[in-house]
Amino acid sequence: MELERPLPQPITPEAKPYWDGLREQKLMLPRCRSCRRAFFYPRVVCPHCHASDIEWFQASGRGKLFSFEIGYQSFNKAFKVKPPFVLAMIELEEGPRLMSNLIGIEPDPKKIHCDMPVEVVFEKLTDEITLPLFRPAGGAR
Amino acid sequence: MKELRNSVCIVGVEESDELGTLPHKSQLTLHVEAIRNAVRDAGLKISDVDGIFTAGQHSPATIGEALGIVPRYVDGTTVGGCSFIIMVGHALVALHHGLCDVAVVCHGESGRSQVGVTPRRDTAIPGQYEAPFGFGGASTMFGMITTRHMHEHGTTLEQWAQVAVSTRQWAALNPKAKNREPITIADVLNSRLVCYPFNLLNICLVTDAGGAVVLTRADRAKDCAKKPVYVRGAGEATEHVSLTQMRNLTFSEATRKSGDKALVMAGVDYKDFNHIMLYDAFTSGPPIMLESLGFCKPGEGVSFFEQGRSTPGGSLPINTNGGGLSYTHSGMYGIFPIIEATRQLRGECGARQVPKCRVSLVNGMGGMLSAAGTLVLSNEK
């Protein structure tokens, strides 16, 4: 079956625990053992305190919609989700922000607002790759 | 840097022979045309150039080779569209220390026709964490900043649209501008929806264009063809590349830092400017840049774009060439605001000339407010 989305590439070695976690429906984040702050994307030096002692933990999957856009066309040849779709910047409750899509809501700027609570939904693309998407918290069931 | 104030001048500026949709010209041709034209504007020869400063797909070595010269100083700092603004500061230092005598900051990009360009490829961060969700291109990123600004400050789509209207009024007066017919706020709001919160007329043009700026030390500038424009202040900074890493999504720390450095070096205050050039890839950019620079409080930047302020005849003209929104935007726009500020300070702008233009601010961003460069330019010491 043809994929609706481009696969993440390249998967970099420092991000392996992130993608391994998603495959098991877990949102894993790196955290600094020195300052205890989580961060994203994965890297080998803490961007907050610059220590090199990094651990991984399972995030709650809860957060808020920090900002959003609504795409009315495809901006990326390999992305075949039918527009309009919601491009989302999520702020996880552990602190880090990441890019995703907001699903389970009508793509209407009157119905979507910054800071609305969201929760992760795991979207399996292939046996190897699962993506974290988000939906309104407690909604879209 | 204060001791370098006014030590270097812009002595030549020019675009490529043509701007717009140019499928008959390669990116390298646009670049070389711009350099030839700017060197001619300065009353110099290409063989006088011994410093090359360029960003993007062409390395300074490529340009040196194309010109058939052996530059003794090169800089290829590529941090987005503002790289050329930042490089004026780099050229200033190199010229001041005698590392070169005639510096050219230059750009050529076949942004629309893609003739002779290297195909773009996602690198690890956007390819891994952004592309799978449909991100691609600047409008899918800068909108995040814009939507959040509307949430935090109550800015409206009508206020962003006013930026496009003001800028188009200037474009109407610039024979080189691509889009010159007047537009209204309603025209902006009714143009094609591309990516909320942006309609088509909130987004810059995509053109083929080149531009170049020639600099030399003030002592030598006296012998050039045109009236020298002094580089009074220069500043730069970078903050992030990925938008998720920007500390405050509606305030650019890089812009603030670059502006503070340039204004302190120049010894000027906000009220001293009578002309401003801001990098307008999107209508929301210039107001947020003014806020980040400190011209006003966060949320108040849109007020600068009201009729009678930024517009022709207004109290503080902004983007008088018609901007990336209406004049030209090849992809890395940063060379063009420097060209326009220089022309305004020389008094060469005809119908769009700002009266008594003495001190001009040029501020540009790289990426999504990721990097920033600021210049204070003046026609007097």
Interface residues (C-beta under 8 A of the other chain):
Chain A: R5 P6 L7 P8 Q9 P10 I11 T12 A15 F40 Y41 P47 F66 S67 F68 E69 I70 G71 Y72 Q73 S74 F75 N76 A78 F79 V81 F85 L87 A88 M89 P96 R97 L98 M99 S100 N101 P109 H113 C114 D115 L125 L131 L133
Chain B: D122 A124 I125 G127 Q128 Y129 E130 A131 P132 F133 G134 F135 G136 G137 S139 T140 G143 M144 I145 T147 R148 H151 E152 L193 V194 C195 Y196 P197 F198 S242 L243 T244 Q245 L249
